[in-house]
């Protein structure tokens, strides 16, 4: 192998040189595979039980991510106060239990929509604890200079599963049933629990002093973010881009079922095409060694808005799959740039609480806007949901860019001889 290529590969995958990270990543690969099996099966099950209702599908996503609106900051407080390995192990076991119960109900032919809603609500409550703990845990198993790579490789693992999971789920639903997929999902969720059991016996590379986890700690983190325009601006943009442009489980499932008149296997192919680009975006993000700039975040968000809008004009399945590859790249590149900008700007002793605020905005916005996107798709067609998400992303990033330039002009007005970058 060429020395140049070897150096490039080492730069792209340097976090994997840490043994604890490799153990954690293996568990996450199994867990995220289960997540995508679950996502595909649950979305298709909702459509089957409700007669292709976009509103019902949007409501399902809102219920799943709704807990972030109410409990996200509490999840971050717990992540800062308790050993993250214990939190992640408990969350993995809880997810496996819920998925197993739902699988039994579906296989027995007794599933009703309210049961699915109850299950996704519990999944959402578990993820409120799991998300901040997982995101903050990266900083404890790698050194600071490897943190951007660790976060991006975590995203790459998620998107490898995003490639395989929907394709496997779609095929299994077509030849077996959604219940079978959910049963496999339950087994896959045991992977992260096993990894955490192993990690409990290992010394962490960069342990962080745990907070007492008081209510004042939450207020302190909110005050800190309010006084940091570099963090607050990212959160505001993420609110709109995440809330409108990241509703692909709604828009693509309806695109497959209503526009292309196909089944779950095609829905899986659309998600897989999106994930191919997302994996490339995650690996590209992993080469970053420093904190991303604000224009990186805004540029990626603008690219996501443009590509999502274009996907809405795809005349057939093949064209849609081709267009979803750059869309997936922009989607993850934006998400990783925003995540890294927030994470690398947060003090270690309450990084969990600040990341929980990021997840509140990023995932909680789905609870607010997914029903609206689902209703728009139901009333005006699946393409309109894609157009809505794309246009909102373009407007949000443009407004943030103009706001950033205006602030620079005001700052430079009192500094003669300086020019804007």
N, C-alpha and C positions, 0 to 999 in steps of 0.2 A: 504493500500500500504506500502511496506517495506520502512523504512527511507532511506536506501541506494539507492533504485530505485528513491525515491522522490528527493534526492539530485542530482542524475544523470540527471533526467529530468529537474530540475531547472537549472543545469549547461548548458544543451543543449539548453534550450529555454529562457535563462535569459533576453534577449533583449525584449521579449514580455511582461515583467513586466512594461515596459514604455508605458503609454497610447498613446503618440504620435506615437510611433513605431507601435503599434497595428493598429492605423488608417491608417498609411502609408502602412503597410503590406497588409491590406485588399484591398486597392486600387491597389497595385502592383499585387496581386493575380489575380484580374480581368484583368488588363492590360496585364500581361504576358500570361494569357489564350488566350486573343485576339491575341497576337503575334504568338503563336503556331498554332492557327487556320489559321492565315494569312500565316505563313511559309509553312504549309502543302498544303493549297489551291493554293498558288501562284506557288510553285514548280510543283505541278501536272498540273496546267494550262499551264505552259511553255512547259512541256512535251507533252501535248495534242495539243498545237498549233504548235509545231515544229517537230512532228513525232519522239519523244524520243531522241532529240538531247542533248547529254551531254555537248557539247560546248555552246549551247544556255542556258542551265541551269547554267553552270559555269559563263557565261557572266551576267546572271541575278544577281547572288550573287556579282559579281565584281561591277556591277552598284549600287547595294544596299549599299555596304560597301565602294565604291569609295570615297564618300564625306569625309570619315575619313582621306584620304590621303591629302586632300587640306584644310579642315576646322576644323579638330579636335582641334588644339591648340586654334583657335578662340573660339570654344565651351567651352573649359576650362577657357579661359579668361572671357567669359560672366558669367560662373558659379561662378567665384570668385567675380564678380562685382555686380551681381543682385540677389535678393532674389530667392533662388532655388525653393521655392514653386511656384512662379509665372512662372518660366521657365518650371517646370514639368507640371503645369496646361495647359499652352499654347501648349506644345508638345503633350499632350494627346488629346486635342481638334483637333489639326491639323491632327494627325494620324487617328482619327475617321472620319474626313471629307474626307481624301484621300481614306480610306477603303470604305466609303459609296459610293463615286463616282465610284470606281472600281467595286463594287458589282452591281451597276445599269447597267454599261456597259456590264458586264458578263451576268447578268440575261436577258438583252435585246438581247443577242446573237450577239453583235457587237464587241466583244473583239478581238484585234489583238496584236501580240507580242510587238510591239512598245509601246502600251498603258500600258502593264504590266511593261515594262522596265521604262517607265516614272513614274509609280506609285511607284515602288521600289526605284527609285532614290529620289523621294520626301520623302519616308519613311527614307531613309538613311540620308538625310539632316536634318530631324527632330531628328533622333537618335544622330547626332553629338552634338546637344544641350542637349538632354535628358540624354545621358550616363554619361558625367562628372558631371552634376548636381545631378543625382540620386546617383552616387557612393559617391560623396563628402557630400551629405545630411545626410548620415548615421551618420557622426561624429557630426552633429548638434543636433540630436534627442536622442542620447545616450551618456553616459559618456565614456571616453577613454578606460577604462578597459572592457567595453562591446562591443567595436567596432568590434573586430574579430567575435564575435557571431552575431552581427547585420548584418555584410556583409555576413556571411555564411547562416544565416536564409533567407536573401534576395535571395541567390542562391537556397536555398531549396524551396522557394516559386516559383522561376522560374522553378525549375525542377518538382514540383508538377504539374504545368501547362504543362510542357513538357510531363508528363505522360498522363494527361487527354486530352490536346489539340489535338495532332496528332490522338489519337484513336477516339475522337469525330469527328474530321474533316474527317478522312478516312471513317468513317461510314456514315456521312452526304453526302459526295461526292458520295458514292456508291448508296445511296437511294434517294438523291435529286440532288444537283449540287454544283459546286464550288462557284457560285454566292451566294447561301444560306449561305455557310460558311463565305464568305467575309462580308455579311450583319451582321451576328452574331459577327464577328470580330469588325466591326465598333461600335456596341453597347458596347462591352466589353471595348473598349478603353476609354469610358467615366468614368470608375471606378477610375482611378488615378486622373482625374480632380476633381471628387467629393471629394476625400480624401484631395487633396491640398486645396480646398475651406475651408474644416473644419480646417485644420492645420493652415491656415492663421489667425485664430482667437485664436490660442494657442501660449503660450510662449515656445520657444525651450529650451531643457535641456542644451545644450552646444553651444550657438550661436558663430559663428566665425566672427571676424572683416573682413569686405569685402574689397578686394583690389580695387584700382582705375581702374584696368583693362587696363593698358597702354600697348603699344607694348613692352616697356622695361620689363614689367612683364613677357611676354612670353620669351624674351631672358634670363631674370634672371632665370626662371625655367629650361631652357635648359642648362644653365651654371651649375646650381646646380646639375642636373642629371649627366652631363658629369664629374663632380668632385666626384661622388658617385659610385664607382665600384659595390657596393652591389645592387644599383638600375639599373645601366646600364647593368650589366650581366643578370639580370632577363629579361630586355626588349629585349636583343639580343636573348636569348633562346626562349622567347615568340613569337618573329617574325617568327621563323621557325616552332615551334610546332603548334602555332595558324594558321599559313598560310597553312600548309600542312595536319595536322592531324585533324583539326576541320571542315573539309568540308563534314560532314555527310549528310547535305541536298542533296548534289550532289551524293555522293557515295551510300547512302542507297536507295535513290529513284531509281537510275539506277539498283542497286542490285535487288530491288523488281520487277522492270519492265522488265529488260532484262535477268537477271540470273535465277530468280525464276518464271518469266512469270506470275506475279500476278498484282493486281490493287492497288488503292489508300489505301484500307483498310489494305493491308499488309505493305505498306510503313508506315502507321500510327502505326502498331504493332511494326515494327523495331525501330521507334523513341521512342515508349513507353518503349520498353525493355532497350534502351539506357538510358532513363530518370529514370527508376527504380534504376539503379546503380548510376546515377548522384545525385538523391535525397539522397541516402545513403552516397555518398561522401560529399555532402553539410552538412549533419547533423554531420558527423564525423569531418569535418572542423570546425563546430560551437563549438566544445568542446575546441578549442584552445583559450587560454587566452593571449598569448604573440605573438610577431612577429615571424613567421616561419623562420627557417634557410634555407640557400641556398641548403643544401643537401635534405631537404624536397621537395623543388621545383623540383630539378633535379631528385630525385627518383620517384616522381609522373609523371614527363614527360617521364622518361624511361618506367615506367609501362604502360603509355598510348601508347607509340610506340609499345611495345611488344603485348599488347592486340589488338590494331588496326590491326597489321600484321596478327595475328591469325584469326581474324574475316574474313579476305580475303580468308582464306582456308575453310570456313564453307561450307559443302556440301549441306545443305538444310536450309529451313527457321527456323525450330526449333532450330537447332544448332546455327545458326546466332543469334537468339534472346537470347539464353543462354549466348553466348560469349559477347554479347553487354552489359550485366549487369556489369561485371567487367570493361569493357571498359568505360562505363559511369561513374563509380566510379572514375577511374583514371583521366578521362577527367576533372571532376569538382574539384577533389582534387588538381590537378595541377593548374587549373585556380584560385581557391580560395587561394592557397598558394602564387601564384605569385601576385595576387591582394592585399592580406593582407601584403605581404612583401613590396610592393610599397607604399600602402596607409599608413601603420604604420611608414614608413620611411620618410614621407613627412610632412613638416611644415603645420600647419592648414591654414595659411593665403593665401597660393597658392596651396592647395591640389587639387583644381579643375584642375589647369593647368597641374600638374604632372600626375594626373589620366587621363587627356585628352591625354597626351603623351603615357600612357600605352594603352589606348583604340585605339589610332592611330596605335600602333604596333600590338595589339592583333586583332583588327577588320579590320584595313586597310590592313593587310597582306592578308586577304581574297580577297580583290580587286585585289591584285597582282597575287596571286597563284591559286585562284579558277578556272579561265579559263584554266590554265595549267592542273589542276587536272581533269576538265571536259573533256578536249581534250584527256588526257591519258585514261580516262574511255571509251570514244567514240571509240578510236583507238584500245585499247587493252583489253577492258572489265572493268566492274565495280570493279572487284576484284583488278585490277592493281592500281586503285586509292587508295584503302585501303592500299595496300602494299607500295605504294609511301609515303603516309602520315606516316605510321608506321616507315619505315626505316629512313626518315628524322628526325622524333622525336628522334629515338634512337641515330642517329649520332650527332644531336645537343646537346642533354644532355650529351652524352659521351665526346664530345669536351669541353663542359663547365666544366665538372668534372675534366678532365685532366688539363685544364687551371687553375682551382682553386687550384689543388694540386701543380702545378708548381709554382704558386705565393707563396704558403705557404712554399715551399722548399726554394725559394729565400729569404723570410723573416726570416726563421729559420736559414739560413746559417750564419747570423751575430749574432745569439743568441746561444752560446755554451750551451750544456746540455739540450736543448729543443728538444722534440720529436713531430712529426706530430700527430695530432689527428686521 
